[in-house]
Amino acid sequence: MAQTQRLFLADPDATDALGRALADTRPARAVMHLQGDLGAGKSTLARALLRQLGVQGTIRSPTYTLVERYPVTGGEAWHLDLYRIGDAGELEFLGLDEGNVVLWLVEWPERGTGALPPPDVKLMLGMQDQGRYAELVPASDVGAQWVAAVAKLVQ
């Protein structure tokens, strides 16, 4: 399995570039868990990834809606923010029928434990010096291939 990749993101442009690299190397079906403190850049990265996949118009943070759905090649990308839910049982009411979903981007995934598909990649974002860091941890064979492909683009 591919190794964990840790990257320094000096500024918002670097975060956007990582999002574009993730989009350009995206597997046909994938689940990514986005982890990090408030303000770590999870939604910024997801927005760059979705824009690179061709999503037009406004890309809203799902902070209050909990889930935003976007058409992408092959189906839908779902961007979830589970910060405001109390437990995974609340996901039942969101109507998460994953039949047409080809990409899951899940912020605060620990709040949906047991109710979400398992991740292919866990992406952790945090503050480092004057910028941020991103740590991509493969969690499946698909995720390992994805992380390896991203590493070739961003190094």
C-alpha positions in Angstrom: 0.0 0.0 0.0 1.2 3.5 -0.7 2.8 5.5 2.0 1.2 8.4 3.8 2.1 11.7 2.1 2.6 14.8 4.1 2.7 18.1 2.2 3.3 21.7 3.3 0.7 24.1 1.9 2.2 27.6 2.1 -0.9 29.5 1.1 -4.5 29.1 -0.2 -3.1 28.6 -3.8 -1.2 25.5 -2.6 -4.4 24.2 -1.0 -6.3 24.8 -4.3 -3.5 23.0 -6.2 -3.8 20.0 -4.0 -7.5 20.0 -4.6 -7.0 20.1 -8.3 -4.4 17.3 -8.1 -6.9 15.1 -6.2 -9.5 15.8 -8.8 -7.2 15.0 -11.7 -6.2 11.7 -10.2 -9.6 10.8 -8.7 -10.6 7.1 -9.0 -14.0 6.2 -10.6 -15.5 5.8 -7.1 -13.9 7.1 -3.9 -14.6 8.2 -0.4 -12.4 10.8 1.3 -12.6 11.8 4.9 -11.5 15.4 5.5 -10.3 16.0 9.0 -8.9 19.0 10.9 -9.9 21.8 13.2 -12.3 24.5 12.2 -10.6 26.8 9.7 -8.0 24.2 8.7 -9.0 24.4 5.0 -11.3 21.4 4.5 -14.0 23.2 2.6 -11.5 25.2 0.6 -9.8 22.0 -0.5 -13.2 20.4 -1.4 -14.2 23.5 -3.3 -11.0 23.4 -5.4 -11.5 19.7 -6.1 -15.1 20.1 -7.1 -14.3 23.0 -9.4 -11.6 21.0 -11.1 -14.1 18.2 -11.7 -16.2 20.7 -13.6 -18.8 21.9 -11.1 -20.1 25.2 -12.2 -21.8 27.9 -10.2 -21.7 28.3 -6.4 -20.1 25.6 -4.4 -21.5 26.1 -0.9 -20.0 24.8 2.3 -22.4 22.2 3.7 -22.0 23.6 7.2 -25.7 24.2 7.6 -27.3 22.0 4.9 -25.1 19.0 6.0 -24.9 17.7 2.4 -24.4 19.3 -0.9 -24.8 17.3 -4.1 -23.0 18.1 -7.4 -23.1 16.5 -10.8 -19.8 15.1 -12.0 -18.7 12.7 -14.7 -20.2 9.3 -13.9 -22.7 10.4 -11.2 -22.7 12.7 -8.2 -20.2 14.1 -5.8 -21.5 14.6 -2.3 -19.8 17.0 0.1 -20.9 16.4 3.7 -20.2 18.4 6.8 -21.2 16.4 9.9 -20.0 19.0 12.5 -23.5 19.8 13.6 -24.9 16.3 14.0 -25.0 14.7 17.4 -24.6 11.0 16.4 -24.5 8.9 13.3 -28.2 8.0 13.6 -29.1 11.5 12.4 -27.7 10.7 9.0 -30.8 8.5 8.4 -32.8 11.6 7.9 -30.6 13.0 5.1 -31.7 10.4 2.6 -28.2 9.3 1.8 -29.0 6.8 -1.0 -25.5 6.2 -2.4 -26.6 4.6 -5.7 -25.3 7.4 -7.9 -22.5 8.7 -5.7 -19.0 8.4 -7.3 -17.3 10.7 -4.8 -17.8 11.3 -1.1 -16.1 14.3 0.6 -16.9 14.0 4.3 -15.9 16.7 6.8 -16.0 15.6 10.5 -16.4 11.9 9.5 -16.0 10.7 13.1 -19.5 12.0 13.8 -20.9 9.6 11.2 -19.0 6.5 12.3 -20.9 3.4 11.3 -23.3 5.2 8.9 -20.8 6.1 6.2 -18.9 4.1 3.6 -15.3 3.4 4.7 -12.8 5.9 3.4 -10.3 5.3 0.7 -8.2 8.3 1.8 -8.1 10.2 5.1 -6.9 13.7 4.5 -5.9 15.6 7.6 -5.3 19.3 7.4 -3.7 21.5 10.1 -1.8 24.6 10.7 2.0 24.6 10.3 4.3 27.7 10.6 2.7 30.4 8.4 0.7 27.9 6.3 -0.9 24.5 6.6 0.0 20.9 6.2 -2.0 18.1 4.5 -1.5 14.5 5.4 -3.0 12.0 2.9 -3.4 8.5 4.5 -4.5 5.7 2.2 -7.1 3.5 3.8 -7.8 1.1 0.9 -6.1 -0.2 -2.2 -8.0 2.4 -4.3 -6.8 5.0 -1.8 -3.2 3.8 -2.0 -3.3 4.2 -5.8 -4.9 7.7 -5.5 -2.3 8.9 -2.9 0.5 7.6 -5.0 -0.9 9.4 -8.1 -1.3 12.7 -6.2 2.2 12.4 -4.8 3.6 12.3 -8.3 1.7 15.5 -9.3 2.5 17.6 -6.2 6.2 16.8 -5.5 
